[in-house]
Amino acid sequence: MPPPSLVDLLRHIAREEPLTATVRAFRGLTREHLGQLLDEAADALSGGPREPASEATVTAAPPESP
């Protein structure tokens, strides 16, 4: 069996992983929006739509500096 593609890995992570630390690190980013962003990244890698399919890209705040 061949290894999974990057697209398959991103989509699995978007669906299955809790991503709690990532949501905590980026204020304003919800688990749902993070999943949407990962799906959009998978779409971009697979040659899918390049435009954001959600508002997630504009609602996430950058992480705080240490």
PDBQT receptor file of N, H, CA, C and O in Angstrom, charges set to zero:
ATOM      1  N   MET A   1       0.851  -1.178   0.000  1.00  0.00    +0.000 N 
ATOM      2  CA  MET A   1       0.000   0.000   0.000  1.00  0.00    +0.000 C 
ATOM      3  C   MET A   1       0.900   1.246   0.000  1.00  0.00    +0.000 C 
ATOM      4  O   MET A   1       1.809   1.346   0.825  1.00  0.00    +0.000 OA
ATOM      5  N   PRO A   2       0.658   2.189  -0.910  1.00  0.00    +0.000 N 
ATOM      6  CA  PRO A   2       1.491   3.401  -0.961  1.00  0.00    +0.000 C 
ATOM      7  C   PRO A   2       1.196   4.321   0.224  1.00  0.00    +0.000 C 
ATOM      8  O   PRO A   2       0.104   4.283   0.790  1.00  0.00    +0.000 OA
ATOM      9  N   PRO A   3       2.171   5.141   0.592  1.00  0.00    +0.000 N 
ATOM     10  CA  PRO A   3       1.936   6.079   1.703  1.00  0.00    +0.000 C 
ATOM     11  C   PRO A   3       0.870   7.103   1.313  1.00  0.00    +0.000 C 
ATOM     12  O   PRO A   3       0.658   7.351   0.126  1.00  0.00    +0.000 OA
ATOM     13  N   PRO A   4       0.206   7.693   2.291  1.00  0.00    +0.000 N 
ATOM     14  CA  PRO A   4      -0.822   8.688   1.973  1.00  0.00    +0.000 C 
ATOM     15  C   PRO A   4      -0.188   9.950   1.384  1.00  0.00    +0.000 C 
ATOM     16  O   PRO A   4       0.961  10.281   1.676  1.00  0.00    +0.000 OA
ATOM     17  N   SER A   5      -0.949  10.632   0.563  1.00  0.00    +0.000 N 
ATOM     18  H   SER A   5      -1.883  10.363   0.325  1.00  0.00    +0.000 HD
ATOM     19  CA  SER A   5      -0.468  11.886  -0.021  1.00  0.00    +0.000 C 
ATOM     20  C   SER A   5      -0.573  13.009   1.007  1.00  0.00    +0.000 C 
ATOM     21  O   SER A   5      -1.253  12.869   2.024  1.00  0.00    +0.000 OA
ATOM     22  N   LEU A   6       0.099  14.115   0.738  1.00  0.00    +0.000 N 
ATOM     23  H   LEU A   6       0.651  14.229  -0.088  1.00  0.00    +0.000 HD
ATOM     24  CA  LEU A   6      -0.010  15.286   1.614  1.00  0.00    +0.000 C 
ATOM     25  C   LEU A   6      -1.452  15.771   1.701  1.00  0.00    +0.000 C 
ATOM     26  O   LEU A   6      -1.905  16.198   2.763  1.00  0.00    +0.000 OA
ATOM     27  N   VAL A   7      -2.160  15.706   0.599  1.00  0.00    +0.000 N 
ATOM     28  H   VAL A   7      -1.792  15.359  -0.264  1.00  0.00    +0.000 HD
ATOM     29  CA  VAL A   7      -3.565  16.123   0.572  1.00  0.00    +0.000 C 
ATOM     30  C   VAL A   7      -4.390  15.240   1.496  1.00  0.00    +0.000 C 
ATOM     31  O   VAL A   7      -5.198  15.739   2.279  1.00  0.00    +0.000 OA
ATOM     32  N   ASP A   8      -4.189  13.926   1.409  1.00  0.00    +0.000 N 
ATOM     33  H   ASP A   8      -3.532  13.521   0.773  1.00  0.00    +0.000 HD
ATOM     34  CA  ASP A   8      -4.920  13.002   2.281  1.00  0.00    +0.000 C 
ATOM     35  C   ASP A   8      -4.588  13.243   3.750  1.00  0.00    +0.000 C 
ATOM     36  O   ASP A   8      -5.473  13.207   4.604  1.00  0.00    +0.000 OA
ATOM     37  N   LEU A   9      -3.310  13.489   4.045  1.00  0.00    +0.000 N 
ATOM     38  H   LEU A   9      -2.590  13.519   3.351  1.00  0.00    +0.000 HD
ATOM     39  CA  LEU A   9      -2.907  13.759   5.427  1.00  0.00    +0.000 C 
ATOM     40  C   LEU A   9      -3.557  15.030   5.962  1.00  0.00    +0.000 C 
ATOM     41  O   LEU A   9      -4.080  15.036   7.077  1.00  0.00    +0.000 OA
ATOM     42  N   LEU A  10      -3.530  16.100   5.184  1.00  0.00    +0.000 N 
ATOM     43  H   LEU A  10      -3.105  16.096   4.279  1.00  0.00    +0.000 HD
ATOM     44  CA  LEU A  10      -4.154  17.354   5.623  1.00  0.00    +0.000 C 
ATOM     45  C   LEU A  10      -5.648  17.182   5.856  1.00  0.00    +0.000 C 
ATOM     46  O   LEU A  10      -6.185  17.678   6.847  1.00  0.00    +0.000 OA
ATOM     47  N   ARG A  11      -6.315  16.489   4.957  1.00  0.00    +0.000 N 
ATOM     48  H   ARG A  11      -5.879  16.087   4.152  1.00  0.00    +0.000 HD
ATOM     49  CA  ARG A  11      -7.765  16.298   5.114  1.00  0.00    +0.000 C 
ATOM     50  C   ARG A  11      -8.078  15.435   6.335  1.00  0.00    +0.000 C 
ATOM     51  O   ARG A  11      -9.064  15.681   7.031  1.00  0.00    +0.000 OA
ATOM     52  N   HIS A  12      -7.254  14.438   6.597  1.00  0.00    +0.000 N 
ATOM     53  H   HIS A  12      -6.453  14.239   6.032  1.00  0.00    +0.000 HD
ATOM     54  CA  HIS A  12      -7.461  13.604   7.787  1.00  0.00    +0.000 C 
ATOM     55  C   HIS A  12      -7.272  14.436   9.053  1.00  0.00    +0.000 C 
ATOM     56  O   HIS A  12      -8.085  14.365   9.975  1.00  0.00    +0.000 OA
ATOM     57  N   ILE A  13      -6.201  15.220   9.095  1.00  0.00    +0.000 N 
ATOM     58  H   ILE A  13      -5.540  15.278   8.347  1.00  0.00    +0.000 HD
ATOM     59  CA  ILE A  13      -5.952  16.077  10.255  1.00  0.00    +0.000 C 
ATOM     60  C   ILE A  13      -7.110  17.049  10.444  1.00  0.00    +0.000 C 
ATOM     61  O   ILE A  13      -7.564  17.260  11.569  1.00  0.00    +0.000 OA
ATOM     62  N   ALA A  14      -7.588  17.640   9.361  1.00  0.00    +0.000 N 
ATOM     63  H   ALA A  14      -7.219  17.469   8.447  1.00  0.00    +0.000 HD
ATOM     64  CA  ALA A  14      -8.700  18.596   9.438  1.00  0.00    +0.000 C 
ATOM     65  C   ALA A  14      -9.945  17.956  10.037  1.00  0.00    +0.000 C 
ATOM     66  O   ALA A  14     -10.681  18.602  10.781  1.00  0.00    +0.000 OA
ATOM     67  N   ARG A  15     -10.182  16.684   9.714  1.00  0.00    +0.000 N 
ATOM     68  H   ARG A  15      -9.584  16.159   9.109  1.00  0.00    +0.000 HD
ATOM     69  CA  ARG A  15     -11.383  15.982  10.192  1.00  0.00    +0.000 C 
ATOM     70  C   ARG A  15     -11.227  15.386  11.577  1.00  0.00    +0.000 C 
ATOM     71  O   ARG A  15     -12.153  15.454  12.386  1.00  0.00    +0.000 OA
ATOM     72  N   GLU A  16     -10.065  14.800  11.866  1.00  0.00    +0.000 N 
ATOM     73  H   GLU A  16      -9.313  14.745  11.210  1.00  0.00    +0.000 HD
ATOM     74  CA  GLU A  16      -9.937  13.909  13.020  1.00  0.00    +0.000 C 
ATOM     75  C   GLU A  16      -9.166  14.444  14.226  1.00  0.00    +0.000 C 
ATOM     76  O   GLU A  16      -9.426  14.019  15.351  1.00  0.00    +0.000 OA
ATOM     77  N   GLU A  17      -8.241  15.348  14.022  1.00  0.00    +0.000 N 
ATOM     78  H   GLU A  17      -8.029  15.694  13.107  1.00  0.00    +0.000 HD
ATOM     79  CA  GLU A  17      -7.392  15.794  15.126  1.00  0.00    +0.000 C 
ATOM     80  C   GLU A  17      -8.041  16.939  15.903  1.00  0.00    +0.000 C 
ATOM     81  O   GLU A  17      -8.687  17.797  15.302  1.00  0.00    +0.000 OA
ATOM     82  N   PRO A  18      -7.879  16.967  17.233  1.00  0.00    +0.000 N 
ATOM     83  CA  PRO A  18      -8.488  18.037  18.027  1.00  0.00    +0.000 C 
ATOM     84  C   PRO A  18      -7.806  19.391  17.843  1.00  0.00    +0.000 C 
ATOM     85  O   PRO A  18      -8.470  20.424  17.926  1.00  0.00    +0.000 OA
ATOM     86  N   LEU A  19      -6.496  19.409  17.596  1.00  0.00    +0.000 N 
ATOM     87  H   LEU A  19      -5.957  18.569  17.529  1.00  0.00    +0.000 HD
ATOM     88  CA  LEU A  19      -5.733  20.636  17.333  1.00  0.00    +0.000 C 
ATOM     89  C   LEU A  19      -5.879  21.689  18.425  1.00  0.00    +0.000 C 
ATOM     90  O   LEU A  19      -5.857  22.889  18.152  1.00  0.00    +0.000 OA
ATOM     91  N   THR A  20      -6.027  21.233  19.645  1.00  0.00    +0.000 N 
ATOM     92  H   THR A  20      -6.045  20.258  19.867  1.00  0.00    +0.000 HD
ATOM     93  CA  THR A  20      -6.256  22.124  20.784  1.00  0.00    +0.000 C 
ATOM     94  C   THR A  20      -5.135  23.141  20.963  1.00  0.00    +0.000 C 
ATOM     95  O   THR A  20      -5.408  24.326  21.153  1.00  0.00    +0.000 OA
ATOM     96  N   ALA A  21      -3.890  22.707  20.908  1.00  0.00    +0.000 N 
ATOM     97  H   ALA A  21      -3.667  21.745  20.754  1.00  0.00    +0.000 HD
ATOM     98  CA  ALA A  21      -2.764  23.623  21.114  1.00  0.00    +0.000 C 
ATOM     99  C   ALA A  21      -2.690  24.674  20.008  1.00  0.00    +0.000 C 
ATOM    100  O   ALA A  21      -2.349  25.826  20.273  1.00  0.00    +0.000 OA
ATOM    101  N   THR A  22      -3.003  24.291  18.788  1.00  0.00    +0.000 N 
ATOM    102  H   THR A  22      -3.281  23.355  18.572  1.00  0.00    +0.000 HD
ATOM    103  CA  THR A  22      -2.972  25.248  17.680  1.00  0.00    +0.000 C 
ATOM    104  C   THR A  22      -4.060  26.294  17.843  1.00  0.00    +0.000 C 
ATOM    105  O   THR A  22      -3.819  27.480  17.623  1.00  0.00    +0.000 OA
ATOM    106  N   VAL A  23      -5.249  25.869  18.225  1.00  0.00    +0.000 N 
ATOM    107  H   VAL A  23      -5.446  24.905  18.404  1.00  0.00    +0.000 HD
ATOM    108  CA  VAL A  23      -6.351  26.818  18.452  1.00  0.00    +0.000 C 
ATOM    109  C   VAL A  23      -5.988  27.769  19.589  1.00  0.00    +0.000 C 
ATOM    110  O   VAL A  23      -6.281  28.962  19.518  1.00  0.00    +0.000 OA
ATOM    111  N   ARG A  24      -5.355  27.248  20.628  1.00  0.00    +0.000 N 
ATOM    112  H   ARG A  24      -5.117  26.279  20.685  1.00  0.00    +0.000 HD
ATOM    113  CA  ARG A  24      -4.942  28.080  21.754  1.00  0.00    +0.000 C 
ATOM    114  C   ARG A  24      -3.858  29.085  21.341  1.00  0.00    +0.000 C 
ATOM    115  O   ARG A  24      -3.830  30.211  21.838  1.00  0.00    +0.000 OA
ATOM    116  N   ALA A  25      -2.975  28.675  20.439  1.00  0.00    +0.000 N 
ATOM    117  H   ALA A  25      -2.998  27.761  20.035  1.00  0.00    +0.000 HD
ATOM    118  CA  ALA A  25      -1.861  29.529  20.019  1.00  0.00    +0.000 C 
ATOM    119  C   ALA A  25      -2.301  30.692  19.135  1.00  0.00    +0.000 C 
ATOM    120  O   ALA A  25      -1.640  31.730  19.102  1.00  0.00    +0.000 OA
ATOM    121  N   PHE A  26      -3.409  30.527  18.421  1.00  0.00    +0.000 N 
ATOM    122  H   PHE A  26      -3.946  29.684  18.447  1.00  0.00    +0.000 HD
ATOM    123  CA  PHE A  26      -3.886  31.558  17.507  1.00  0.00    +0.000 C 
ATOM    124  C   PHE A  26      -5.236  32.068  17.988  1.00  0.00    +0.000 C 
ATOM    125  O   PHE A  26      -6.277  31.476  17.702  1.00  0.00    +0.000 OA
ATOM    126  N   ARG A  27      -5.205  33.176  18.724  1.00  0.00    +0.000 N 
ATOM    127  H   ARG A  27      -4.360  33.657  18.957  1.00  0.00    +0.000 HD
ATOM    128  CA  ARG A  27      -6.449  33.752  19.242  1.00  0.00    +0.000 C 
ATOM    129  C   ARG A  27      -7.381  34.093  18.083  1.00  0.00    +0.000 C 
ATOM    130  O   ARG A  27      -6.940  34.576  17.040  1.00  0.00    +0.000 OA
ATOM    131  N   GLY A  28      -8.653  33.840  18.274  1.00  0.00    +0.000 N 
ATOM    132  H   GLY A  28      -9.012  33.448  19.121  1.00  0.00    +0.000 HD
ATOM    133  CA  GLY A  28      -9.640  34.142  17.247  1.00  0.00    +0.000 C 
ATOM    134  C   GLY A  28      -9.846  33.007  16.258  1.00  0.00    +0.000 C 
ATOM    135  O   GLY A  28     -10.741  33.078  15.416  1.00  0.00    +0.000 OA
ATOM    136  N   LEU A  29      -9.043  31.973  16.346  1.00  0.00    +0.000 N 
ATOM    137  H   LEU A  29      -8.316  31.916  17.031  1.00  0.00    +0.000 HD
ATOM    138  CA  LEU A  29      -9.165  30.830  15.451  1.00  0.00    +0.000 C 
ATOM    139  C   LEU A  29      -9.907  29.725  16.182  1.00  0.00    +0.000 C 
ATOM    140  O   LEU A  29      -9.453  29.257  17.226  1.00  0.00    +0.000 OA
ATOM    141  N   THR A  30     -11.035  29.307  15.647  1.00  0.00    +0.000 N 
ATOM    142  H   THR A  30     -11.404  29.687  14.799  1.00  0.00    +0.000 HD
ATOM    143  CA  THR A  30     -11.786  28.212  16.255  1.00  0.00    +0.000 C 
ATOM    144  C   THR A  30     -11.353  26.888  15.631  1.00  0.00    +0.000 C 
ATOM    145  O   THR A  30     -10.700  26.871  14.588  1.00  0.00    +0.000 OA
ATOM    146  N   ARG A  31     -11.714  25.803  16.261  1.00  0.00    +0.000 N 
ATOM    147  H   ARG A  31     -12.245  25.817  17.108  1.00  0.00    +0.000 HD
ATOM    148  CA  ARG A  31     -11.408  24.468  15.722  1.00  0.00    +0.000 C 
ATOM    149  C   ARG A  31     -12.045  24.311  14.348  1.00  0.00    +0.000 C 
ATOM    150  O   ARG A  31     -11.436  23.753  13.435  1.00  0.00    +0.000 OA
ATOM    151  N   GLU A  32     -13.272  24.804  14.203  1.00  0.00    +0.000 N 
ATOM    152  H   GLU A  32     -13.766  25.258  14.945  1.00  0.00    +0.000 HD
ATOM    153  CA  GLU A  32     -13.969  24.708  12.918  1.00  0.00    +0.000 C 
ATOM    154  C   GLU A  32     -13.217  25.474  11.827  1.00  0.00    +0.000 C 
ATOM    155  O   GLU A  32     -13.015  24.959  10.727  1.00  0.00    +0.000 OA
ATOM    156  N   HIS A  33     -12.806  26.701  12.137  1.00  0.00    +0.000 N 
ATOM    157  H   HIS A  33     -12.970  27.119  13.030  1.00  0.00    +0.000 HD
ATOM    158  CA  HIS A  33     -12.074  27.494  11.150  1.00  0.00    +0.000 C 
ATOM    159  C   HIS A  33     -10.728  26.867  10.806  1.00  0.00    +0.000 C 
ATOM    160  O   HIS A  33     -10.308  26.897   9.649  1.00  0.00    +0.000 OA
ATOM    161  N   LEU A  34     -10.056  26.303  11.794  1.00  0.00    +0.000 N 
ATOM    162  H   LEU A  34     -10.397  26.278  12.733  1.00  0.00    +0.000 HD
ATOM    163  CA  LEU A  34      -8.783  25.636  11.536  1.00  0.00    +0.000 C 
ATOM    164  C   LEU A  34      -8.985  24.454  10.589  1.00  0.00    +0.000 C 
ATOM    165  O   LEU A  34      -8.189  24.246   9.674  1.00  0.00    +0.000 OA
ATOM    166  N   GLY A  35     -10.035  23.693  10.807  1.00  0.00    +0.000 N 
ATOM    167  H   GLY A  35     -10.681  23.862  11.551  1.00  0.00    +0.000 HD
ATOM    168  CA  GLY A  35     -10.347  22.593   9.896  1.00  0.00    +0.000 C 
ATOM    169  C   GLY A  35     -10.600  23.087   8.483  1.00  0.00    +0.000 C 
ATOM    170  O   GLY A  35     -10.163  22.463   7.516  1.00  0.00    +0.000 OA
ATOM    171  N   GLN A  36     -11.307  24.213   8.358  1.00  0.00    +0.000 N 
ATOM    172  H   GLN A  36     -11.661  24.721   9.144  1.00  0.00    +0.000 HD
ATOM    173  CA  GLN A  36     -11.563  24.797   7.043  1.00  0.00    +0.000 C 
ATOM    174  C   GLN A  36     -10.263  25.240   6.375  1.00  0.00    +0.000 C 
ATOM    175  O   GLN A  36     -10.072  25.034   5.176  1.00  0.00    +0.000 OA
ATOM    176  N   LEU A  37      -9.376  25.846   7.154  1.00  0.00    +0.000 N 
ATOM    177  H   LEU A  37      -9.532  26.014   8.128  1.00  0.00    +0.000 HD
ATOM    178  CA  LEU A  37      -8.089  26.276   6.604  1.00  0.00    +0.000 C 
ATOM    179  C   LEU A  37      -7.276  25.083   6.101  1.00  0.00    +0.000 C 
ATOM    180  O   LEU A  37      -6.660  25.156   5.037  1.00  0.00    +0.000 OA
ATOM    181  N   LEU A  38      -7.272  24.001   6.853  1.00  0.00    +0.000 N 
ATOM    182  H   LEU A  38      -7.771  23.942   7.717  1.00  0.00    +0.000 HD
ATOM    183  CA  LEU A  38      -6.545  22.808   6.426  1.00  0.00    +0.000 C 
ATOM    184  C   LEU A  38      -7.163  22.217   5.164  1.00  0.00    +0.000 C 
ATOM    185  O   LEU A  38      -6.441  21.759   4.279  1.00  0.00    +0.000 OA
ATOM    186  N   ASP A  39      -8.487  22.224   5.073  1.00  0.00    +0.000 N 
ATOM    187  H   ASP A  39      -9.074  22.596   5.792  1.00  0.00    +0.000 HD
ATOM    188  CA  ASP A  39      -9.152  21.764   3.851  1.00  0.00    +0.000 C 
ATOM    189  C   ASP A  39      -8.786  22.649   2.665  1.00  0.00    +0.000 C 
ATOM    190  O   ASP A  39      -8.563  22.153   1.561  1.00  0.00    +0.000 OA
ATOM    191  N   GLU A  40      -8.723  23.967   2.894  1.00  0.00    +0.000 N 
ATOM    192  H   GLU A  40      -8.904  24.371   3.791  1.00  0.00    +0.000 HD
ATOM    193  CA  GLU A  40      -8.336  24.890   1.829  1.00  0.00    +0.000 C 
ATOM    194  C   GLU A  40      -6.895  24.640   1.387  1.00  0.00    +0.000 C 
ATOM    195  O   GLU A  40      -6.588  24.715   0.197  1.00  0.00    +0.000 OA
ATOM    196  N   ALA A  41      -6.016  24.344   2.337  1.00  0.00    +0.000 N 
ATOM    197  H   ALA A  41      -6.265  24.283   3.304  1.00  0.00    +0.000 HD
ATOM    198  CA  ALA A  41      -4.629  24.029   1.997  1.00  0.00    +0.000 C 
ATOM    199  C   ALA A  41      -4.568  22.752   1.159  1.00  0.00    +0.000 C 
ATOM    200  O   ALA A  41      -3.807  22.674   0.194  1.00  0.00    +0.000 OA
ATOM    201  N   ALA A  42      -5.363  21.762   1.527  1.00  0.00    +0.000 N 
ATOM    202  H   ALA A  42      -5.980  21.826   2.311  1.00  0.00    +0.000 HD
ATOM    203  CA  ALA A  42      -5.413  20.520   0.755  1.00  0.00    +0.000 C 
ATOM    204  C   ALA A  42      -5.936  20.792  -0.650  1.00  0.00    +0.000 C 
ATOM    205  O   ALA A  42      -5.418  20.241  -1.621  1.00  0.00    +0.000 OA
ATOM    206  N   ASP A  43      -6.963  21.639  -0.766  1.00  0.00    +0.000 N 
ATOM    207  H   ASP A  43      -7.383  22.086   0.023  1.00  0.00    +0.000 HD
ATOM    208  CA  ASP A  43      -7.483  22.007  -2.087  1.00  0.00    +0.000 C 
ATOM    209  C   ASP A  43      -6.402  22.670  -2.935  1.00  0.00    +0.000 C 
ATOM    210  O   ASP A  43      -6.248  22.358  -4.116  1.00  0.00    +0.000 OA
ATOM    211  N   ALA A  44      -5.654  23.587  -2.322  1.00  0.00    +0.000 N 
ATOM    212  H   ALA A  44      -5.778  23.840  -1.362  1.00  0.00    +0.000 HD
ATOM    213  CA  ALA A  44      -4.600  24.292  -3.050  1.00  0.00    +0.000 C 
ATOM    214  C   ALA A  44      -3.525  23.316  -3.535  1.00  0.00    +0.000 C 
ATOM    215  O   ALA A  44      -3.040  23.438  -4.660  1.00  0.00    +0.000 OA
ATOM    216  N   LEU A  45      -3.155  22.355  -2.696  1.00  0.00    +0.000 N 
ATOM    217  H   LEU A  45      -3.549  22.256  -1.782  1.00  0.00    +0.000 HD
ATOM    218  CA  LEU A  45      -2.151  21.366  -3.087  1.00  0.00    +0.000 C 
ATOM    219  C   LEU A  45      -2.645  20.452  -4.199  1.00  0.00    +0.000 C 
ATOM    220  O   LEU A  45      -1.863  19.990  -5.030  1.00  0.00    +0.000 OA
ATOM    221  N   SER A  46      -3.942  20.197  -4.207  1.00  0.00    +0.000 N 
ATOM    222  H   SER A  46      -4.577  20.572  -3.532  1.00  0.00    +0.000 HD
ATOM    223  CA  SER A  46      -4.486  19.279  -5.206  1.00  0.00    +0.000 C 
ATOM    224  C   SER A  46      -4.898  19.991  -6.486  1.00  0.00    +0.000 C 
ATOM    225  O   SER A  46      -5.426  19.365  -7.405  1.00  0.00    +0.000 OA
ATOM    226  N   GLY A  47      -4.658  21.299  -6.549  1.00  0.00    +0.000 N 
ATOM    227  H   GLY A  47      -4.229  21.808  -5.803  1.00  0.00    +0.000 HD
ATOM    228  CA  GLY A  47      -5.037  22.047  -7.741  1.00  0.00    +0.000 C 
ATOM    229  C   GLY A  47      -6.464  22.515  -7.708  1.00  0.00    +0.000 C 
ATOM    230  O   GLY A  47      -7.013  22.919  -8.734  1.00  0.00    +0.000 OA
ATOM    231  N   GLY A  48      -7.082  22.467  -6.533  1.00  0.00    +0.000 N 
ATOM    232  H   GLY A  48      -6.636  22.139  -5.700  1.00  0.00    +0.000 HD
ATOM    233  CA  GLY A  48      -8.469  22.900  -6.371  1.00  0.00    +0.000 C 
ATOM    234  C   GLY A  48      -8.575  24.406  -6.321  1.00  0.00    +0.000 C 
ATOM    235  O   GLY A  48      -7.673  25.120  -6.759  1.00  0.00    +0.000 OA
ATOM    236  N   PRO A  49      -9.680  24.885  -5.784  1.00  0.00    +0.000 N 
ATOM    237  CA  PRO A  49      -9.905  26.331  -5.723  1.00  0.00    +0.000 C 
ATOM    238  C   PRO A  49      -8.801  27.042  -4.952  1.00  0.00    +0.000 C 
ATOM    239  O   PRO A  49      -8.372  26.576  -3.897  1.00  0.00    +0.000 OA
ATOM    240  N   ARG A  50      -8.345  28.170  -5.481  1.00  0.00    +0.000 N 
ATOM    241  H   ARG A  50      -8.694  28.549  -6.339  1.00  0.00    +0.000 HD
ATOM    242  CA  ARG A  50      -7.285  28.948  -4.832  1.00  0.00    +0.000 C 
ATOM    243  C   ARG A  50      -7.853  30.015  -3.911  1.00  0.00    +0.000 C 
ATOM    244  O   ARG A  50      -7.167  30.464  -2.993  1.00  0.00    +0.000 OA
ATOM    245  N   GLU A  51      -9.093  30.427  -4.139  1.00  0.00    +0.000 N 
ATOM    246  H   GLU A  51      -9.650  30.062  -4.885  1.00  0.00    +0.000 HD
ATOM    247  CA  GLU A  51      -9.726  31.436  -3.295  1.00  0.00    +0.000 C 
ATOM    248  C   GLU A  51     -10.180  30.792  -1.995  1.00  0.00    +0.000 C 
ATOM    249  O   GLU A  51     -10.642  29.651  -2.010  1.00  0.00    +0.000 OA
ATOM    250  N   PRO A  52     -10.062  31.498  -0.859  1.00  0.00    +0.000 N 
ATOM    251  CA  PRO A  52     -10.553  30.936   0.408  1.00  0.00    +0.000 C 
ATOM    252  C   PRO A  52     -12.038  30.616   0.332  1.00  0.00    +0.000 C 
ATOM    253  O   PRO A  52     -12.833  31.425  -0.147  1.00  0.00    +0.000 OA
ATOM    254  N   ALA A  53     -12.402  29.438   0.805  1.00  0.00    +0.000 N 
ATOM    255  H   ALA A  53     -11.756  28.781   1.194  1.00  0.00    +0.000 HD
ATOM    256  CA  ALA A  53     -13.800  29.021   0.796  1.00  0.00    +0.000 C 
ATOM    257  C   ALA A  53     -14.510  29.437   2.067  1.00  0.00    +0.000 C 
ATOM    258  O   ALA A  53     -15.713  29.216   2.209  1.00  0.00    +0.000 OA
ATOM    259  N   SER A  54     -13.774  30.040   3.000  1.00  0.00    +0.000 N 
ATOM    260  H   SER A  54     -12.797  30.220   2.885  1.00  0.00    +0.000 HD
ATOM    261  CA  SER A  54     -14.360  30.416   4.276  1.00  0.00    +0.000 C 
ATOM    262  C   SER A  54     -13.796  31.749   4.732  1.00  0.00    +0.000 C 
ATOM    263  O   SER A  54     -12.891  32.304   4.109  1.00  0.00    +0.000 OA
ATOM    264  N   GLU A  55     -14.343  32.252   5.827  1.00  0.00    +0.000 N 
ATOM    265  H   GLU A  55     -15.078  31.801   6.333  1.00  0.00    +0.000 HD
ATOM    266  CA  GLU A  55     -13.828  33.473   6.424  1.00  0.00    +0.000 C 
ATOM    267  C   GLU A  55     -12.673  33.174   7.371  1.00  0.00    +0.000 C 
ATOM    268  O   GLU A  55     -12.132  34.092   7.988  1.00  0.00    +0.000 OA
ATOM    269  N   ALA A  56     -12.288  31.919   7.498  1.00  0.00    +0.000 N 
ATOM    270  H   ALA A  56     -12.727  31.173   6.997  1.00  0.00    +0.000 HD
ATOM    271  CA  ALA A  56     -11.260  31.530   8.463  1.00  0.00    +0.000 C 
ATOM    272  C   ALA A  56      -9.942  32.255   8.215  1.00  0.00    +0.000 C 
ATOM    273  O   ALA A  56      -9.215  32.551   9.163  1.00  0.00    +0.000 OA
ATOM    274  N   THR A  57      -9.628  32.540   6.974  1.00  0.00    +0.000 N 
ATOM    275  H   THR A  57     -10.219  32.300   6.204  1.00  0.00    +0.000 HD
ATOM    276  CA  THR A  57      -8.346  33.162   6.673  1.00  0.00    +0.000 C 
ATOM    277  C   THR A  57      -8.262  34.597   7.167  1.00  0.00    +0.000 C 
ATOM    278  O   THR A  57      -7.159  35.113   7.348  1.00  0.00    +0.000 OA
ATOM    279  N   VAL A  58      -9.375  35.245   7.386  1.00  0.00    +0.000 N 
ATOM    280  H   VAL A  58     -10.271  34.825   7.239  1.00  0.00    +0.000 HD
ATOM    281  CA  VAL A  58      -9.332  36.632   7.834  1.00  0.00    +0.000 C 
ATOM    282  C   VAL A  58      -9.674  36.786   9.309  1.00  0.00    +0.000 C 
ATOM    283  O   VAL A  58      -9.530  37.883   9.847  1.00  0.00    +0.000 OA
ATOM    284  N   THR A  59     -10.116  35.744   9.974  1.00  0.00    +0.000 N 
ATOM    285  H   THR A  59     -10.233  34.853   9.537  1.00  0.00    +0.000 HD
ATOM    286  CA  THR A  59     -10.509  35.869  11.373  1.00  0.00    +0.000 C 
ATOM    287  C   THR A  59      -9.421  35.439  12.346  1.00  0.00    +0.000 C 
ATOM    288  O   THR A  59      -9.532  35.699  13.544  1.00  0.00    +0.000 OA
ATOM    289  N   ALA A  60      -8.385  34.794  11.863  1.00  0.00    +0.000 N 
ATOM    290  H   ALA A  60      -8.295  34.582  10.890  1.00  0.00    +0.000 HD
ATOM    291  CA  ALA A  60      -7.343  34.288  12.755  1.00  0.00    +0.000 C 
ATOM    292  C   ALA A  60      -6.340  35.381  13.083  1.00  0.00    +0.000 C 
ATOM    293  O   ALA A  60      -5.836  36.066  12.192  1.00  0.00    +0.000 OA
ATOM    294  N   ALA A  61      -6.058  35.538  14.356  1.00  0.00    +0.000 N 
ATOM    295  H   ALA A  61      -6.468  34.982  15.080  1.00  0.00    +0.000 HD
ATOM    296  CA  ALA A  61      -5.039  36.489  14.798  1.00  0.00    +0.000 C 
ATOM    297  C   ALA A  61      -3.691  35.788  14.826  1.00  0.00    +0.000 C 
ATOM    298  O   ALA A  61      -3.633  34.591  15.109  1.00  0.00    +0.000 OA
ATOM    299  N   PRO A  62      -2.604  36.499  14.539  1.00  0.00    +0.000 N 
ATOM    300  CA  PRO A  62      -1.284  35.857  14.604  1.00  0.00    +0.000 C 
ATOM    301  C   PRO A  62      -0.939  35.493  16.042  1.00  0.00    +0.000 C 
ATOM    302  O   PRO A  62      -1.484  36.079  16.977  1.00  0.00    +0.000 OA
ATOM    303  N   PRO A  63      -0.043  34.536  16.228  1.00  0.00    +0.000 N 
ATOM    304  CA  PRO A  63       0.331  34.154  17.591  1.00  0.00    +0.000 C 
ATOM    305  C   PRO A  63       1.048  35.304  18.284  1.00  0.00    +0.000 C 
ATOM    306  O   PRO A  63       1.686  36.139  17.643  1.00  0.00    +0.000 OA
ATOM    307  N   GLU A  64       0.929  35.327  19.598  1.00  0.00    +0.000 N 
ATOM    308  H   GLU A  64       0.410  34.648  20.119  1.00  0.00    +0.000 HD
ATOM    309  CA  GLU A  64       1.605  36.354  20.382  1.00  0.00    +0.000 C 
ATOM    310  C   GLU A  64       3.102  36.086  20.393  1.00  0.00    +0.000 C 
ATOM    311  O   GLU A  64       3.535  34.934  20.399  1.00  0.00    +0.000 OA
ATOM    312  N   SER A  65       3.882  37.146  20.396  1.00  0.00    +0.000 N 
ATOM    313  H   SER A  65       3.530  38.082  20.392  1.00  0.00    +0.000 HD
ATOM    314  CA  SER A  65       5.334  37.003  20.513  1.00  0.00    +0.000 C 
ATOM    315  C   SER A  65       5.680  36.635  21.949  1.00  0.00    +0.000 C 
ATOM    316  O   SER A  65       5.028  37.098  22.885  1.00  0.00    +0.000 OA
ATOM    317  N   PRO A  66       6.707  35.802  22.128  1.00  0.00    +0.000 N 
ATOM    318  CA  PRO A  66       7.078  35.394  23.499  1.00  0.00    +0.000 C 
ATOM    319  C   PRO A  66       7.600  36.530  24.334  1.00  0.00    +0.000 C 
ATOM    320  O   PRO A  66       7.947  36.331  25.498  1.00  0.00    +0.000 OA
TER     321      PRO A  66
